[in-house]
Amino acid sequence: MPIPEDVTGNEIDKDVRQELQSLPKTLADDVARNLVMVARLIDDDPEAAYGYAKVALRLASRVAAVREAAGFAAYANQKYGEALAEFRAARRMTGAVDLWPVMADCERGLGRPEKALEMAGAPEVHKLDKAGQVEMRLVAAGARRDMGQLDAAIVTLQSPELASTSAQPWTARLRYAYADALLAAGREREAREWFAKALEADRDGSTDASDRLAELDGVEFTDALDETLADEDVVDGDDDGVDNDGDGDGGDKKD
């Protein structure tokens, strides 16, 4: 797959670069450039990112960072079985537990929420950092919802992190998930309150909390440049200053 000339491979994280040092330099550079493309495209063009990940995997399948990148690319394309296999491979290579929450979410994607809940109660969760533990809580709540256990999902999300007034990287997503669960349970007033709190913490626009709030408030947005609406105005006989009747007077006849 083509890679832009401005991508050198030096853009990757230094820890990943260190992992690639086990490879011949030319090969390491090729793998690094493909990994950079995965990182660049995974949000906006996951299918293309998946293609670059497969190239990197073919070149260096024994590098944990490559297996992890391949896992995330597969995950972004909802290839949950493949993603889970890659994450497991990366974990075997490193012994790290940071992939535990996304592995559990893959189980959800495969239609096995019970397995995800089992993983949420495993000893590995206690080894996660705070961000990982919050992510695991989100996955567990999602698994409860998959099983139709709305009240349990709400309780799962109730935590010191949810109650905290300080904004952390996970705050907006946690509050949003809580609001969404409340709304699903029919608790609209509380849901609106928590969507507002999610929006307050959402500095980078990672959620659509503003849209959900507008929806709850009955606000409808109309595109002022919508050509369809403009056409409807003409059909309805609105005088828009355009000489539609061909008499050259700059307006429409109203006989």
N, C-alpha and C positions, 0 to 999 in steps of 0.2 A: 504493500500500500504506500502511496506517495506521502512523503513527509516534507513540509515546508523547509526551505534552506535555513531560515532563522532559528529552527529548532536544533540545538547542539547536543542536548542530553545533559548539559550542565545544570539545567533548571531543576532537576529532581532533588529530592531531599538528600542530605549528606549521608544519612544512615542507609538509604537505598543504594547510593553510590558506593558506599563501603561494601555492601553485600555483593555488588557487581564486580568488585575487584578480584573475585575468584575466577573470573572469566578472562580470556584473552582481550586485550584492549579494544581491538576493532569490534569484536563481538559485544563487549560491554557497552561500547558507544551506540551500537545499533539497538541493543535492548533498551538502553536509557532513552533514546529518542522515541521509541515506540511507547514507552511508559509515560513520557511527557505528553504524547498525543492522547493517551487514555485519560490522563488527568484533565486535559484541556476540553475534551469533548464529552465526557461522561454525563454532564448535566444537560447540555443542549442537543447532543447528537449521540445518544447511547449506542445506537446500532454501529456507528462508525468507530466509537471507542472500543466496542466489543471486537471489531475487526483487528484493530491495532493490538489489543490484548492477546488475541489468538496468535499473532505474529510473534510477540514477545514470549509467549508460552512455548511456541515451537522452538525458539532459539535458546531458551534458558529455563526449562521446566524444573530444574533443581534449585532455583533461587526462590526463597520464600516470598520476597517482595513481588516477584512476578506472579506467583500463584495467588497472592492476595489481590493484586490488581486485576487478574483474570476473574477472580471471584466477584469483585465489585462490578466489573463490566457485565458479567452474566446476570448479577442481581439487578442491575439497572434495566436489563432487558427482560426481567421476569423469568429468567431461566434458573429457577430456584434449585433444582436438583444439581445442576452443573455448578452453580455458585457454592452450594453447600460442600460439594466434593473438593472444590478448590480451597475453601476456607479451612476445611479439615486438614488438607495437605499442608497448608501454610502453618497451621497450629502444630502439627506433628514436627515440623522442621524447627520451629522456634520455641515451643513450649509456652508461648504467651497466651493470655486469656482475653485479650482485648477484642477478639473477634466473636466472643461468646454471644453477645446480644444479636448481632446480625445473623449468626448461625441459627439462633432460635427463631428469628423472623423468617428465615428460609423455611423452617419447619411449618410455620404458619402458611407461607406461600404454597407449600406442598399439601395443604389441607390437613395438617397434623397439629392443631392448637394444643392438644393435650401434651404433646412432646415439648412444645415451647414452654408450657407451664412447668413441666418437669425440670427443664433447664433453668427456669427462673428460680427454682428452689435448690439448685445445685451448689456445692461448696465453691465452685469457680466464681460465682457472683460476688462473694466476699473479697475476692482478689482484684476485682475491678476498681478503677478509680471512680471518683464521684460521677463524672460524665457517663461512664460505662454503666454504673448502677442506675442512673436515671434512664438511660436508654433501655436497660433491661426491664425497668418498670413500665415503660411505654409499650414494649413488646408484650409483656404479660397482660397488660390491660387490653391490648388489641386481641390477644388470644381469648380473653374472657368474652369480649364482644363477639368474636367468631363463634363462640359457643352459645350465644344468646344470653349471657349472664351480665346484663347491663349494670345492675347494682354492684356486683362484684368488681366490674371494671372501674366504676367510680371510686369505690373504696381503695382499690389498688393504686390509683393515682393520688390519693390523699396522703401526703407525705410532708416532711419538713421542707423539702425542696419546693414543693408547690406553695406552701405557706410563706416562704421567705420573700421579703420585700426587695432583696438585692437581685439585680439582673445578671444572670449567668448565661453562657452560650446556649444552654438547654431550656432556659426559662420560658421563652415564647412557645416552643413546641409542647412543653409540658402543660402549660396553661391552656393552650389550644385543644390538646387531646382531652383535657378535663371538661372544657366547655362543650366539645362535641359529644362527649359521653352524656353529659347532663341533658343536652338537647335531644339526644336519641331516647332518653328516659322520660321525655316530656316536661322537663324542668326548665322551661324557656327563660324565665326571669333570671335564674341563677346562671344559665348558659350565656345570656347576654352580658352579664357582669364579668364572666371569665373570658369571653371573647375580647371584651374591652381591655382587660388586664393583659391578655396575650398581645394585643395590638400595641399596648404601651411598651412592652418589652421587645417587640419585634423590630429591631433597628435595621436589619438587613433584608426585610421583606421575605422571610423564609416561610411565612404562612399567608393564607388569604383571609386573615381575621377581619380585615376592614370590609371585605365583601360579605362575610358572614354577618357582621354587625348591620350592614346596610340592608341585607335581606331580612333580618329580624325586625328592623325598623320600618320595613315596607318602602325603602327608597329604591327607585328605579333610575338607572342611568341610560340616557339616550345619546347616541353618537350624533353630534351636530353635523357631521359630514356624511351621514348615511344617505347614499344616493337613492335607496329604496324609498325612504321617507320623502325625499324631494320629488321623486316621480309620482308618488301618491298625491302630493299637493297639487301637481299639475292636473292629474286626472280629476281631482275634486273641484277643479276650476279656480284654484287660488291664483290671484293676480301676482305673479312673481316678477313682473317687469320684462318678461321674455315675450317676444312677438310670436306666439304660437299660432295665431290665426292668419298670419301672412299678410296683414293689411299695412304693415310698415309703421304702425303707430306706437310700437313698443309695448303694447299691452294686449290683453285678451278681450274679445267682444263680450259684452254682457247685454244682449238684446232682450 
